[in-house]
């Protein structure tokens, strides 16, 4: 059942992401930043994806409903057997001992089967990914309670023994240390007050300044987005909704120089594409790729994007990681940073200046959180593109 729960959560999350992108398209259409032809093309594509996502959710829930009905039918059968057993005992057809053993077995079976009913009903009734909690294996409650109680008893006994030993078994020949006389204040340099070792907040100014030259603007017939320049074969990583396979792409470098590119890598599952800069131009140094497997919730990060109205000019906002999820092998990072469309395709970097994710959208309806794909998921795509060049 946990496998179906993971699949359902991934499907619901995919549906929510598509809804968010559609809402973003509508906003851009209203404010005039997206031409009518591009808007209709993108909206048609995402509506097709939405239909596929709704179909997948319906298929998963149909299987869950069938399983729920089978469990309920099994419970009804066992309940009927229990009633027949009690009727046989009432008319004296079986001894008390035999009846009690059979009754305990049936009650135990009913309780075991009924444990899955609330979980299945929750999955069937789930309307969004936020309503689902995918468990990763449980620990018996009785074992947890027993462990806590045993640990508490051990700590109390050990503390009592140490106190008793210090009070009653200290040898009489061990004298207490003498109390030193009070220090005089004459010719004594006062010591500075002791302060706790407080880690200063990260200075993001120099870190973002090193990464900003590698954030480029990407334009195609499908719209505009950001991209991350990777100094490994003149490659730019960007969302695949902008850079589609076989279509011409124009890139604006931080130096305001425009150049042509072509798509050399594509991953539908990740929603990412790789562009190779084909023109002979002076390229930036490129970003450093970090290890997104070691990131933690609460870690401070920065999202750097390229405003559509100021191509080639990057801007950054810092925040903290609020959630890390793994959906069908794809790690998603949620960060408490206000979202705007300028950050789509931008870089999510750590305090070492390393890219740990690429921003693909926002994760809540109020736009209060940025949603990114972990960079380790894209490394296979990058390596493949390097080998085929």
Long-range contacts (C-beta under 8 A, 24 or more apart in sequence): 1-67, 1-116, 1-119, 1-120, 1-123, 2-134, 2-135, 4-60, 4-63, 4-64, 4-123, 5-119, 5-123, 5-132, 5-134, 5-135, 6-134, 6-327, 6-328, 7-60, 7-328, 8-57, 8-60, 8-61, 8-64, 8-123, 8-126, 8-132, 9-129, 9-132, 9-134, 9-327, 10-327, 10-328, 11-53, 11-56, 11-57, 11-60, 12-57, 12-126, 12-127, 12-128, 12-129, 12-132, 13-129, 13-325, 13-327, 13-332, 14-53, 14-56, 15-50, 15-53, 15-54, 15-57, 16-128, 16-129, 16-363, 17-360, 17-361, 17-371, 18-46, 18-49, 18-50, 18-53, 19-50, 20-361, 20-362, 20-363, 20-365, 21-46, 21-241, 21-361, 22-46, 22-47, 22-50, 23-365, 24-341, 24-361, 24-362, 27-341, 28-223, 28-341, 33-308, 33-309, 33-341, 34-223, 38-221, 38-222, 38-223, 41-221, 41-222, 42-222, 42-223, 42-241, 45-241, 61-123, 61-124, 64-120, 64-123, 64-124, 65-124, 67-120, 68-117, 68-120, 68-121, 68-124, 71-113, 71-114, 71-116, 71-117, 71-120, 72-117, 74-113, 75-110, 75-113, 75-114, 75-117, 78-106, 78-109, 78-110, 78-113, 79-110, 81-106, 82-106, 82-107, 82-110, 201-300, 202-300, 202-318, 202-351, 204-302, 204-316, 204-318, 204-351, 207-302, 207-349, 207-351, 207-352, 207-353, 208-302, 208-304, 208-316, 208-349, 210-353, 211-287, 211-304, 211-347, 211-349, 211-353, 211-355, 212-254, 212-304, 212-314, 212-316, 213-254, 213-284, 213-285, 213-314, 214-254, 214-284, 214-285, 214-286, 214-287, 214-347, 215-254, 215-304, 215-305, 215-306, 215-314, 215-346, 215-347, 216-251, 216-252, 216-253, 216-254, 216-306, 216-312, 217-251, 217-252, 217-306, 217-308, 217-311, 217-312, 218-242, 218-243, 218-249, 218-250, 218-251, 218-275, 218-345, 219-249, 219-250, 219-251, 219-252, 219-311, 220-244, 220-247, 220-248, 220-249, 220-250, 221-247, 221-248, 222-247, 224-308, 225-344, 225-345, 226-305, 226-306, 226-342, 226-343, 226-344, 226-345, 226-346, 226-359, 227-251, 227-275, 227-345, 228-287, 228-345, 228-346, 228-347, 228-355, 228-358, 229-253, 229-283, 229-284, 229-286, 229-287, 230-286, 230-287, 230-289, 230-382, 231-283, 231-284, 231-285, 231-286, 231-287, 232-286, 232-382, 232-386, 233-276, 233-385, 233-386, 233-389, 234-276, 234-277, 234-283, 235-264, 235-265, 235-274, 235-275, 235-276, 235-277, 235-382, 235-385, 235-386, 236-261, 236-274, 236-275, 236-276, 236-277, 237-272, 237-273, 237-274, 237-358, 237-378, 237-382, 238-272, 238-273, 238-274, 238-275, 238-345, 238-358, 239-271, 239-272, 239-273, 239-344, 239-345, 239-358, 239-360, 240-266, 240-267, 240-268, 240-271, 240-272, 240-273, 241-271, 242-273, 242-345, 243-273, 243-275, 244-273, 245-273, 249-275, 251-275, 251-277, 252-311, 252-312, 253-281, 253-283, 253-284, 253-312, 254-284, 254-312, 254-313, 254-314, 255-282, 255-312, 256-311, 256-312, 257-281, 257-282, 264-385, 264-388, 264-389, 265-381, 265-382, 265-384, 265-385, 267-378, 267-381, 269-328, 269-330, 270-330, 270-373, 270-377, 270-378, 270-381, 271-360, 271-373, 272-358, 272-360, 272-373, 272-378, 272-381, 274-381, 274-382, 274-385, 276-385, 276-389, 287-347, 287-349, 287-354, 287-355, 288-352, 288-353, 288-354, 288-355, 289-354, 289-355, 289-375, 289-379, 289-382, 290-349, 290-350, 290-352, 290-354, 290-355, 290-356, 290-375, 291-354, 291-356, 291-376, 292-331, 292-333, 292-356, 292-357, 292-374, 292-375, 292-376, 292-377, 293-331, 293-374, 293-376, 295-321, 295-324, 295-333, 295-350, 295-356, 295-374, 296-321, 296-324, 297-321, 297-322, 297-323, 297-324, 299-350, 300-351, 301-335, 301-348, 301-349, 301-350, 301-351, 301-356, 302-348, 302-349, 303-335, 303-337, 303-343, 303-346, 303-347, 303-348, 303-359, 303-370, 303-372, 304-343, 304-346, 304-347, 304-349, 305-340, 305-342, 305-343, 305-344, 305-345, 305-346, 305-359, 306-342, 306-345, 306-346, 307-342, 308-341, 308-342, 314-346, 315-342, 317-343, 319-370, 322-369, 329-377, 330-373, 330-374, 330-377, 331-373, 331-374, 331-376, 331-377, 332-371, 332-372, 332-373, 332-374, 333-357, 333-371, 333-372, 333-373, 333-374, 334-363, 334-369, 334-370, 334-371, 334-372, 335-369, 335-370, 335-372, 336-368, 336-369, 337-369, 337-370, 338-367, 338-368, 339-367, 339-368, 339-369, 339-370, 339-371, 340-367, 343-370, 348-372
